[in-house]
Amino acid sequence: MHIPKIYKSEDFALLKEIISKHSFGLLISDKEKLFATHSMFLMNGKQDDFFLETHISKANFQAKALKNGDHVLCDFLGAHTYISSSWYDHTNVSTWNYEAVQVRGTVHLMTSEELYHHLEKLTEKYEKYQQCPMFVKNMGDDFVRKEMKGAFGIKIIPDEVFIKSKLSQNRNEENLERIIGKLQAQDDQDAQMIAKKMQQVYHDKSHKTKE
């Protein structure tokens, strides 16, 4: 991922937020040939020792190609929205504001018990909000073990982490304020989220100017 210095972030809290809230990411590998699979990820551990978990179908060609020690790229796109050039006080080009995370890492194949625990945690994360949640423990061990035969679970130990936060940091205060106003007027969750995050950029610029 190309990250100009002005948009580069090292905020672990932001990384954690993006992976947690936008956990249906992209698992990319180039073993034998280029593969990409959308899959559900979980993040475990703390800043210095975190790792990712996911699973895909064993019938997937990517599952048949991946082995212990292989390298993959995990891609997560956070909130994102269109920025119109008509919002500026000068002639310029339209763009897109967004936050994203990429993790390059090493594959560790899950054991059967690790996969079982992974499915427990994944189901807990999403089912707990349901009116009548169906957790792994409610499905019966025999049923879960049978279904697991079709799943390919992997852990990804990070080698490199990239965090990008493109929030019009290259604009002056006046144009930041104009963009924020236009986004706040939209009935769109992502536009509202980007506007909220841009307000911090605007606050930081204002504070720096006063200093």
C-alpha positions in Angstrom: 0.0 0.0 0.0 1.4 3.4 -1.0 1.4 5.7 2.0 2.7 9.3 1.6 4.3 10.5 4.9 1.4 12.9 5.6 -1.1 10.0 5.7 1.0 7.4 7.5 -0.1 6.4 11.0 1.5 4.3 13.7 -1.6 4.4 15.9 -2.1 0.8 17.1 -5.6 1.8 18.5 -6.6 2.8 14.9 -5.3 -0.5 13.5 -7.3 -2.4 16.2 -10.4 -0.4 15.4 -10.3 -1.0 11.7 -9.6 -4.7 12.0 -12.3 -5.1 14.6 -15.1 -3.1 12.9 -14.2 -4.1 9.3 -13.1 -7.6 10.0 -14.4 -9.1 6.7 -11.0 -8.5 5.1 -9.1 -9.8 2.1 -6.6 -12.7 2.4 -4.1 -12.4 -0.4 -1.3 -14.9 -1.4 0.9 -15.6 -4.4 1.9 -19.2 -3.7 1.8 -21.0 -7.1 -0.4 -18.2 -8.4 -2.1 -15.0 -7.1 -5.1 -15.7 -4.8 -7.5 -13.4 -2.9 -10.3 -14.5 -0.6 -12.7 -12.4 1.4 -12.8 -13.9 4.9 -13.7 -13.1 8.5 -10.7 -12.2 10.7 -10.1 -12.0 14.4 -7.3 -10.1 16.1 -5.6 -11.4 19.2 -2.9 -10.2 21.6 -1.4 -6.8 22.3 0.6 -4.3 20.2 4.0 -6.1 20.5 2.7 -9.7 20.0 -0.7 -9.6 18.2 -1.7 -12.0 15.5 -4.6 -12.6 13.2 -6.9 -15.6 12.7 -9.2 -16.5 9.8 -10.6 -19.6 8.0 -11.6 -20.3 4.5 -13.1 -23.3 2.8 -10.9 -26.3 2.2 -12.3 -26.5 -1.3 -10.8 -23.1 -2.0 -7.8 -23.3 -4.2 -6.0 -20.9 -1.9 -6.4 -23.4 1.0 -4.8 -26.1 -1.1 -1.8 -23.9 -1.9 -1.0 -22.4 1.5 1.5 -24.2 3.8 3.2 -23.4 7.1 5.7 -20.6 6.7 4.1 -19.1 3.6 3.6 -15.3 3.4 0.2 -13.6 3.0 -1.1 -10.1 2.8 -4.3 -9.2 4.8 -6.1 -6.1 3.7 -8.8 -4.1 5.6 -10.6 -1.1 4.4 -12.2 1.2 7.1 -14.5 4.1 6.7 -14.2 5.7 3.3 -16.0 8.4 1.3 -15.9 10.5 -1.9 -14.5 14.1 -1.6 -15.8 16.4 -4.4 -13.5 19.0 -6.0 -16.5 21.4 -5.9 -16.2 21.6 -2.1 -12.9 23.5 -2.3 -12.4 27.2 -2.5 -10.1 26.7 -5.5 -9.8 24.5 -8.6 -8.5 21.0 -7.8 -9.3 17.4 -8.3 -11.8 15.1 -6.6 -10.4 12.4 -4.3 -11.4 9.8 -1.8 -10.8 9.9 2.0 -10.3 6.6 3.8 -8.6 4.6 6.5 -7.0 1.3 5.8 -4.7 -1.4 7.2 -2.5 -4.0 5.6 -0.7 -6.7 7.5 2.0 -8.8 5.8 2.6 -12.0 7.8 3.6 -15.6 8.1 1.1 -18.4 7.9 0.7 -20.9 10.8 -1.8 -23.7 10.1 -4.3 -24.2 12.9 -4.6 -27.5 14.7 -8.1 -29.0 15.0 -8.4 -27.6 18.6 -7.2 -24.2 17.5 -9.8 -24.1 14.7 -12.5 -25.1 17.2 -11.5 -22.3 19.6 -11.3 -19.9 16.6 -14.9 -20.7 15.6 -16.1 -20.3 19.2 -14.6 -16.8 19.4 -15.8 -15.8 16.0 -19.4 -17.0 16.7 -19.4 -15.3 20.1 -18.4 -12.0 18.5 -21.3 -11.9 16.1 -24.0 -14.0 17.7 -24.0 -12.2 21.1 -26.0 -9.4 19.5 -28.8 -11.7 18.1 -32.1 -12.0 19.8 -31.7 -15.8 20.1 -27.9 -16.3 19.8 -26.6 -19.6 18.6 -23.2 -20.2 20.0 -20.8 -23.1 19.1 -21.5 -24.7 22.5 -25.2 -24.9 21.6 -24.7 -26.7 18.3 -23.4 -29.9 19.7 -19.8 -31.1 19.6 -20.4 -33.8 16.9 -22.1 -31.3 14.6 -19.3 -28.7 14.9 -16.6 -31.3 14.4 -18.3 -32.5 11.3 -18.6 -29.0 9.9 -15.0 -28.2 10.7 -13.8 -30.8 8.2 -14.6 -28.4 5.5 -12.7 -25.5 7.1 -9.1 -24.4 6.7 -7.9 -22.3 9.6 -4.8 -20.2 9.7 -3.0 -17.8 12.1 -1.0 -14.9 10.6 2.0 -13.7 12.6 2.7 -10.1 11.4 6.0 -9.3 9.7 5.0 -5.8 8.6 2.1 -3.5 9.4 0.8 -0.5 7.3 -1.7 2.0 8.6 -3.1 4.7 6.3 -5.3 7.6 7.4 -6.1 9.9 4.5 -8.2 12.7 6.0 -7.4 15.7 3.9 -4.3 16.5 6.0 -2.9 18.4 3.0 -5.7 21.0 3.1 -5.8 24.3 4.9 -8.2 25.0 7.8 -10.8 26.7 5.6 -11.0 23.8 3.2 -11.0 21.2 5.9 -14.0 23.0 7.5 -15.8 23.1 4.1 -15.2 19.4 3.5 -16.3 18.5 7.0 -19.5 20.5 6.6 -20.4 18.8 3.3 -19.8 15.3 4.8 -21.8 16.0 7.9 -24.8 17.0 5.6 -24.8 13.5 4.0 -27.0 10.7 5.1 -24.2 8.2 5.0 -22.6 6.4 7.9 -19.1 6.4 6.3 -19.3 10.1 5.4 -20.3 10.9 9.0 -17.4 8.8 10.4 -14.8 10.4 8.1 -16.2 13.9 9.1 -15.8 13.0 12.7 -12.2 11.9 12.2 -11.5 15.0 10.1 -12.6 17.2 12.9 -9.6 16.0 14.9 -7.3 16.9 12.0 -9.0 20.3 11.9 -8.6 20.7 15.7 -4.9 19.8 15.5 -4.3 22.3 12.7 -6.1 25.1 14.6 -4.2 24.3 17.8 -0.9 24.3 15.9 -1.6 27.6 14.2 -2.4 29.2 17.6 0.9 28.0 19.0 
